[in-house]
Amino acid sequence: MTERTEQAGRTEPAGRDVRAAPDRWSRPAYTRVSRIRGPLMTVPGAEGVGWDEFADIRLGTGEARHGLVLDTARDRVLVQVLEGTRVTFRGAPLRIPVGTGWLGRVCDGLGEPLDGGPPVLGADEAPVAGVPLNPVHREPPADPVLTGVSAIDALTTLARGQKLPIFSRAGLPHLELAAQIAAQASAGGEPFSVVFAALGLTHADAAAVRGTLEERSAAGDLVLLLNLADAPVIERILTPRIALTVAEHLAFEEGRHVLVVMGDMTAYCEALREVSAARGEIPARRAYPGYLYSDLASLYERCGRVRGRPGSVTLVPVLTMPGGDITHPVPDLTGYITEGQIVLSEDLHARGVYPPVEALDSLSRLMRKAAGAGRTRADHPGVAAQVLAALARARRARELGELVGTAALSETDRRYLDFERAYLRTLVAQGTAEPRSLDDTLERAWRALVVLPRRELTMLPGAAIDAHYPREER
């Protein structure tokens, strides 16, 4: 039987501090914790508490922490996080202020300032749980978000409202590429903002990201949320939701085109798995919870365009594939939800190519909605198709050369190998702080293509070839 005490003429559970509730609208505080297991603690005697409520936790030292209600059973409540001696339930899921006050700020994963500034304020508040966009009110993604990275803009162009993940492996420069995209991206002169949510970073990586994004942050069009590896698990689970909530308001209320970069999503999924195991849930593939797909979809499907609203939310989630396995549950389920992928290559990285984007494994399914006349350049789709076809032919020629020797290859096959080298040197290889315009990117693609005999350029109109091919070879 639960121990009870008489206080202020009322019967209350032991451990409940009624002095924290001076009137009937205040929420009581609880000072008893019956069990702590990893990031979870059980608070007995808690009444009127619901799932997903946000909790304020006060340590004996006076330090404030936060928690989230995962489960309730009779008068016992399971709270994720943290150690604590005094717990107050807010009576509602977490809400945050929203508005342009976030722009230019650097915060931790829960939105608390790290830049020495005051707390972020806003005229409105919104729940971080959010909801996916209603398909009835969606507009198809269209028009480009240019990243300033040639390997992406030329061959896997990102459309406004699209979900396009970056698949990487441990040791590859996915964080550097994500930060570069966030620093350089634009929407062709229209109002544009970036929300960068970094998950599970070391302190050194967090400092590097802040350095890369310092200029954009100072310009007042960046929101930077840094969740560190030593932060509580609950913060890692909430950070993507906070980022998307901020982005949705900037897009659909303030009329901005917003790019949300989130990574590493594998760290997010591992946090979800840790909580699921602590709750004793039945595991699914690789011990991840059975609801991993729906949980990822609840995040990814919050991006898009809304009919009648001028803004858009475009999402680039970054994730590492454990063991380089693209069939691992995290990349596998992400691929089902998103519209393509950008794949980084260990081989290109070993050859010193940055960014090591493997074009033949990458795909933007909505590229034709974002490229072409009136959007980028009239020759853009044809150039992209010709480059990909040439890369496929070069790969076959390289594999054949490994069997019979390069000297045994035909002159045409050797020209394709020359094209592949020119493609990597001229188009792909790029500095981490080198933004490129789309015109520069496409001209670099042409310089690689003209290495091939003219008769091989079957996907391009004659007028475009004449404009770029050396006169003596026309």
ChimeraX attribute file (.defattr): number of C-alpha atoms within 10 A of each C-alpha:
attribute: neighborCount
match mode: 1-to-1
recipient: residues
	/A:1	3
	/A:2	8
	/A:3	9
	/A:4	13
	/A:5	11
	/A:6	10
	/A:7	13
	/A:8	8
	/A:9	6
	/A:10	9
	/A:11	10
	/A:12	17
	/A:13	21
	/A:14	18
	/A:15	20
	/A:16	22
	/A:17	18
	/A:18	18
	/A:19	11
	/A:20	13
	/A:21	14
	/A:22	10
	/A:23	10
	/A:24	7
	/A:25	7
	/A:26	14
	/A:27	16
	/A:28	20
	/A:29	23
	/A:30	24
	/A:31	19
	/A:32	20
	/A:33	18
	/A:34	11
	/A:35	12
	/A:36	17
	/A:37	13
	/A:38	14
	/A:39	17
	/A:40	23
	/A:41	21
	/A:42	20
	/A:43	22
	/A:44	23
	/A:45	22
	/A:46	26
	/A:47	15
	/A:48	11
	/A:49	20
	/A:50	18
	/A:51	16
	/A:52	17
	/A:53	18
	/A:54	23
	/A:55	22
	/A:56	16
	/A:57	24
	/A:58	20
	/A:59	14
	/A:60	11
	/A:61	8
	/A:62	11
	/A:63	9
	/A:64	13
	/A:65	16
	/A:66	21
	/A:67	29
	/A:68	23
	/A:69	22
	/A:70	18
	/A:71	17
	/A:72	18
	/A:73	12
	/A:74	11
	/A:75	14
	/A:76	16
	/A:77	23
	/A:78	22
	/A:79	26
	/A:80	27
	/A:81	24
	/A:82	22
	/A:83	21
	/A:84	24
	/A:85	17
	/A:86	21
	/A:87	27
	/A:88	23
	/A:89	24
	/A:90	17
	/A:91	16
	/A:92	14
	/A:93	17
	/A:94	19
	/A:95	16
	/A:96	18
	/A:97	21
	/A:98	23
	/A:99	22
	/A:100	19
	/A:101	16
	/A:102	24
	/A:103	22
	/A:104	21
	/A:105	24
	/A:106	23
	/A:107	22
	/A:108	19
	/A:109	28
	/A:110	21
	/A:111	24
	/A:112	16
	/A:113	17
	/A:114	15
	/A:115	11
	/A:116	9
	/A:117	11
	/A:118	10
	/A:119	15
	/A:120	18
	/A:121	14
	/A:122	13
	/A:123	9
	/A:124	11
	/A:125	16
	/A:126	16
	/A:127	16
	/A:128	20
	/A:129	18
	/A:130	16
	/A:131	12
	/A:132	14
	/A:133	16
	/A:134	10
	/A:135	11
	/A:136	8
	/A:137	11
	/A:138	15
	/A:139	15
	/A:140	16
	/A:141	22
	/A:142	21
	/A:143	22
	/A:144	25
	/A:145	23
	/A:146	25
	/A:147	25
	/A:148	24
	/A:149	27
	/A:150	26
	/A:151	25
	/A:152	22
	/A:153	24
	/A:154	27
	/A:155	25
	/A:156	24
	/A:157	29
	/A:158	32
	/A:159	27
	/A:160	28
	/A:161	29
	/A:162	31
	/A:163	29
	/A:164	29
	/A:165	27
	/A:166	24
	/A:167	23
	/A:168	27
	/A:169	19
	/A:170	13
	/A:171	10
	/A:172	19
	/A:173	16
	/A:174	24
	/A:175	22
	/A:176	18
	/A:177	19
	/A:178	22
	/A:179	21
	/A:180	22
	/A:181	24
	/A:182	26
	/A:183	23
	/A:184	18
	/A:185	19
	/A:186	21
	/A:187	19
	/A:188	13
	/A:189	6
	/A:190	11
	/A:191	16
	/A:192	21
	/A:193	26
	/A:194	31
	/A:195	25
	/A:196	28
	/A:197	28
	/A:198	30
	/A:199	27
	/A:200	26
	/A:201	20
	/A:202	14
	/A:203	14
	/A:204	9
	/A:205	16
	/A:206	20
	/A:207	12
	/A:208	15
	/A:209	23
	/A:210	17
	/A:211	12
	/A:212	18
	/A:213	20
	/A:214	16
	/A:215	14
	/A:216	19
	/A:217	20
	/A:218	12
	/A:219	10
	/A:220	16
	/A:221	19
	/A:222	27
	/A:223	27
	/A:224	29
	/A:225	27
	/A:226	30
	/A:227	28
	/A:228	20
	/A:229	15
	/A:230	10
	/A:231	15
	/A:232	20
	/A:233	26
	/A:234	23
	/A:235	24
	/A:236	27
	/A:237	22
	/A:238	19
	/A:239	24
	/A:240	30
	/A:241	21
	/A:242	26
	/A:243	25
	/A:244	28
	/A:245	24
	/A:246	26
	/A:247	32
	/A:248	27
	/A:249	22
	/A:250	26
	/A:251	27
	/A:252	20
	/A:253	14
	/A:254	16
	/A:255	17
	/A:256	23
	/A:257	27
	/A:258	34
	/A:259	31
	/A:260	26
	/A:261	27
	/A:262	26
	/A:263	24
	/A:264	22
	/A:265	26
	/A:266	20
	/A:267	21
	/A:268	25
	/A:269	21
	/A:270	18
	/A:271	20
	/A:272	20
	/A:273	21
	/A:274	17
	/A:275	23
	/A:276	19
	/A:277	15
	/A:278	13
	/A:279	15
	/A:280	8
	/A:281	14
	/A:282	11
	/A:283	14
	/A:284	13
	/A:285	10
	/A:286	10
	/A:287	15
	/A:288	23
	/A:289	21
	/A:290	15
	/A:291	13
	/A:292	19
	/A:293	17
	/A:294	12
	/A:295	13
	/A:296	17
	/A:297	17
	/A:298	17
	/A:299	17
	/A:300	25
	/A:301	19
	/A:302	23
	/A:303	26
	/A:304	27
	/A:305	25
	/A:306	22
	/A:307	12
	/A:308	10
	/A:309	14
	/A:310	15
	/A:311	26
	/A:312	27
	/A:313	29
	/A:314	28
	/A:315	28
	/A:316	24
	/A:317	24
	/A:318	25
	/A:319	25
	/A:320	24
	/A:321	19
	/A:322	16
	/A:323	9
	/A:324	14
	/A:325	14
	/A:326	17
	/A:327	12
	/A:328	14
	/A:329	21
	/A:330	25
	/A:331	23
	/A:332	14
	/A:333	16
	/A:334	24
	/A:335	18
	/A:336	11
	/A:337	16
	/A:338	20
	/A:339	17
	/A:340	23
	/A:341	23
	/A:342	24
	/A:343	21
	/A:344	24
	/A:345	20
	/A:346	20
	/A:347	11
	/A:348	16
	/A:349	16
	/A:350	11
	/A:351	9
	/A:352	11
	/A:353	18
	/A:354	22
	/A:355	25
	/A:356	26
	/A:357	26
	/A:358	17
	/A:359	20
	/A:360	15
	/A:361	12
	/A:362	19
	/A:363	19
	/A:364	22
	/A:365	18
	/A:366	24
	/A:367	24
	/A:368	18
	/A:369	17
	/A:370	24
	/A:371	26
	/A:372	17
	/A:373	11
	/A:374	9
	/A:375	15
	/A:376	19
	/A:377	13
	/A:378	13
	/A:379	15
	/A:380	24
	/A:381	21
	/A:382	16
	/A:383	23
	/A:384	21
	/A:385	15
	/A:386	20
	/A:387	24
	/A:388	14
	/A:389	16
	/A:390	21
	/A:391	19
	/A:392	16
	/A:393	15
	/A:394	22
	/A:395	16
	/A:396	15
	/A:397	21
	/A:398	19
	/A:399	12
	/A:400	15
	/A:401	17
	/A:402	10
	/A:403	10
	/A:404	10
	/A:405	11
	/A:406	16
	/A:407	9
	/A:408	12
	/A:409	15
	/A:410	11
	/A:411	11
	/A:412	14
	/A:413	21
	/A:414	19
	/A:415	17
	/A:416	26
	/A:417	24
	/A:418	16
	/A:419	22
	/A:420	24
	/A:421	15
	/A:422	19
	/A:423	23
	/A:424	20
	/A:425	15
	/A:426	18
	/A:427	22
	/A:428	24
	/A:429	18
	/A:430	19
	/A:431	13
	/A:432	15
	/A:433	15
	/A:434	11
	/A:435	19
	/A:436	18
	/A:437	14
	/A:438	19
	/A:439	13
	/A:440	14
	/A:441	21
	/A:442	22
	/A:443	15
	/A:444	19
	/A:445	26
	/A:446	21
	/A:447	17
	/A:448	21
	/A:449	26
	/A:450	18
	/A:451	19
	/A:452	21
	/A:453	15
	/A:454	16
	/A:455	7
	/A:456	15
	/A:457	19
	/A:458	11
	/A:459	14
	/A:460	17
	/A:461	12
	/A:462	12
	/A:463	8
	/A:464	14
	/A:465	16
	/A:466	13
	/A:467	10
	/A:468	14
	/A:469	18
	/A:470	12
	/A:471	8
	/A:472	5
	/A:473	9
	/A:474	13
